[in-house]
């Protein structure tokens, strides 16, 4: 559905994105994460056809990103999305439906269905009198007015309160369940972990790692095994009437089990802890930072 090859963007002598390549399959949720200035927004704008690459190619839904026909298959939500504040949500969304040549009866049904799902009640109030969360819901509705196959969302929950943030993230997940292909950036890595199938981690214009969450943890993270025994073994500490030892491999788990058995005890619990996406991200974005 999306294919990016050797994507590069320069501004004067500054390279914002350098040689990025990735693909996004139909119906997949693909997250792009990275620190400020990593090149995330520039990448998303090139996918949406809003910026022309210095080099490389972008294909979205079978079209070149610069092809105007591609935009009919696309819904784009920028991080900052000013609205026409003298309009109401209904008049605003009908205006954009007209731009996309959506038939009036189809637009009416689609607008109300989307606003129902986003739980937006005040549809006749001027946008200028609405909260940031309400405006964000209207902007999301606008991105869906043409029933696009591909959605590109830049920080969809940026600056929203926790309740509205969860609403927006849950709604994004439901769009994926409906078969939409979604590419989005976010600073909240918990949200990325909760809905993304795959993730690309960017830093200083480069994609430094990409893949499924389990794949990234396995390749770049660490796994610890917490072994609890009934007797003291080398390297263990006493906790709540039993002994706790942290080891790095299953071989060490087996060694701990044998040591407990030799001391007349046994292993009563083993818990596995893997690096979170945040820990992997911190390690890749800044190796000097302790995760």
TABELBEL-V262513 format. One record per backbone hydrogen bond with DSSP energy under -0.5 kcal/mol. CO is the residue of the C=O (numbers start at 1). NH is the residue of the N-H. E is the energy in kcal/mol with one decimal. If there is no record, write none. Layout:
# TABELBEL-V262513
{{CO & NH & E} {CO & NH & E}}
This chain:
# TABELBEL-V262513
{{1 & 61 & -3.8} {2 & 24 & -2.3} {3 & 59 & -2.5} {4 & 22 & -1.5} {5 & 57 & -2.2} {7 & 20 & -2.3} {8 & 54 & -2.3} {8 & 55 & -1.6} {9 & 16 & -2.1} {9 & 17 & -1.6} {10 & 12 & -0.5} {11 & 14 & -2.4} {14 & 11 & -3.3} {14 & 16 & -0.7} {17 & 9 & -2.6} {17 & 19 & -0.5} {20 & 7 & -3.4} {22 & 4 & -2.9} {24 & 2 & -2.1} {25 & 28 & -1.9} {28 & 30 & -0.6} {28 & 182 & -2.6} {29 & 31 & -0.5} {29 & 197 & -2.5} {29 & 198 & -1.6} {30 & 184 & -2.1} {31 & 33 & -0.5} {31 & 200 & -2.9} {32 & 186 & -0.7} {33 & 202 & -3.3} {35 & 38 & -1.8} {38 & 205 & -2.0} {39 & 43 & -2.0} {40 & 44 & -2.4} {41 & 45 & -2.5} {42 & 46 & -1.8} {43 & 47 & -2.0} {44 & 48 & -2.0} {45 & 50 & -2.5} {45 & 51 & -1.2} {46 & 49 & -0.9} {51 & 53 & -0.5} {55 & 8 & -2.4} {57 & 5 & -2.4} {58 & 65 & -2.0} {59 & 3 & -2.5} {60 & 63 & -2.0} {63 & 60 & -3.2} {64 & 67 & -2.4} {67 & 70 & -1.2} {67 & 71 & -0.7} {68 & 71 & -0.6} {69 & 72 & -1.1} {70 & 73 & -1.9} {71 & 74 & -0.8} {73 & 149 & -1.3} {73 & 150 & -2.3} {75 & 152 & -3.0} {77 & 154 & -3.1} {79 & 81 & -0.6} {83 & 85 & -1.2} {84 & 87 & -2.0} {85 & 128 & -2.5} {87 & 127 & -3.1} {88 & 92 & -2.8} {89 & 93 & -2.5} {90 & 94 & -2.3} {91 & 95 & -1.9} {92 & 96 & -1.7} {93 & 97 & -2.1} {94 & 98 & -2.1} {95 & 99 & -1.4} {96 & 100 & -1.5} {97 & 102 & -2.8} {98 & 101 & -1.4} {103 & 107 & -3.0} {104 & 108 & -2.5} {105 & 109 & -1.9} {106 & 110 & -2.7} {107 & 111 & -3.0} {108 & 112 & -1.9} {109 & 113 & -2.2} {110 & 114 & -2.3} {111 & 115 & -2.6} {112 & 116 & -2.2} {113 & 117 & -2.0} {114 & 118 & -1.9} {115 & 120 & -2.5} {116 & 119 & -1.1} {119 & 121 & -0.7} {121 & 123 & -1.9} {123 & 90 & -1.6} {125 & 89 & -0.7} {126 & 129 & -1.7} {127 & 130 & -1.7} {131 & 135 & -2.4} {132 & 136 & -2.2} {133 & 137 & -1.8} {134 & 138 & -1.9} {135 & 139 & -2.5} {136 & 140 & -2.4} {137 & 141 & -2.2} {138 & 142 & -2.3} {139 & 143 & -1.6} {140 & 144 & -0.6} {141 & 144 & -1.1} {142 & 145 & -1.2} {144 & 147 & -2.2} {149 & 181 & -2.6} {150 & 75 & -2.4} {151 & 153 & -0.5} {151 & 183 & -2.7} {152 & 77 & -2.7} {152 & 154 & -0.5} {153 & 155 & -0.8} {153 & 185 & -1.7} {155 & 158 & -1.9} {157 & 160 & -1.7} {161 & 165 & -2.8} {162 & 166 & -2.4} {163 & 167 & -1.8} {164 & 168 & -2.6} {165 & 169 & -2.6} {166 & 170 & -2.6} {167 & 171 & -2.2} {168 & 172 & -2.3} {169 & 173 & -2.1} {170 & 174 & -2.0} {171 & 175 & -2.0} {172 & 176 & -1.5} {173 & 177 & -1.8} {174 & 178 & -1.3} {175 & 180 & -2.1} {176 & 179 & -1.9} {180 & 182 & -0.5} {181 & 151 & -3.2} {182 & 30 & -3.1} {183 & 153 & -2.5} {184 & 32 & -2.5} {185 & 155 & -1.3} {185 & 156 & -0.5} {187 & 189 & -1.1} {188 & 191 & -0.5} {188 & 192 & -1.4} {189 & 193 & -2.7} {190 & 194 & -1.8} {191 & 195 & -1.3} {192 & 195 & -0.5} {192 & 196 & -2.3} {197 & 213 & -0.5} {198 & 31 & -2.5} {199 & 211 & -2.0} {200 & 33 & -2.5} {200 & 202 & -0.6} {201 & 208 & -2.4} {201 & 209 & -1.1} {202 & 35 & -0.5} {203 & 206 & -1.8} {205 & 18 & -2.7} {206 & 203 & -2.6} {206 & 208 & -0.8} {209 & 201 & -3.2} {211 & 199 & -2.5} {212 & 216 & -2.7} {213 & 217 & -2.3} {214 & 218 & -2.4} {215 & 219 & -2.4} {216 & 220 & -2.9} {216 & 221 & -0.6} {217 & 221 & -1.8} {222 & 275 & -1.5} {224 & 226 & -0.5} {224 & 273 & -2.8} {225 & 227 & -0.7} {225 & 247 & -2.6} {226 & 271 & -2.4} {227 & 245 & -2.7} {228 & 268 & -2.9} {228 & 269 & -1.4} {229 & 243 & -2.8} {233 & 236 & -2.0} {237 & 244 & -3.2} {239 & 242 & -1.7} {242 & 239 & -3.7} {243 & 229 & -2.6} {244 & 237 & -2.2} {245 & 227 & -3.2} {245 & 247 & -0.5} {247 & 225 & -2.9} {249 & 253 & -1.5} {250 & 254 & -2.3} {251 & 255 & -2.2} {252 & 256 & -2.3} {253 & 257 & -2.2} {254 & 258 & -2.4} {255 & 259 & -2.3} {256 & 260 & -2.4} {257 & 261 & -2.3} {258 & 262 & -2.5} {259 & 263 & -1.3} {260 & 265 & -3.3} {261 & 264 & -1.6} {266 & 230 & -2.2} {269 & 228 & -2.9} {271 & 226 & -3.5} {273 & 224 & -2.9} {276 & 280 & -2.2} {277 & 281 & -3.0} {278 & 282 & -2.8} {279 & 283 & -1.9} {280 & 284 & -2.2} {281 & 285 & -3.2} {282 & 286 & -2.0} {286 & 289 & -2.5} {289 & 291 & -0.5}}
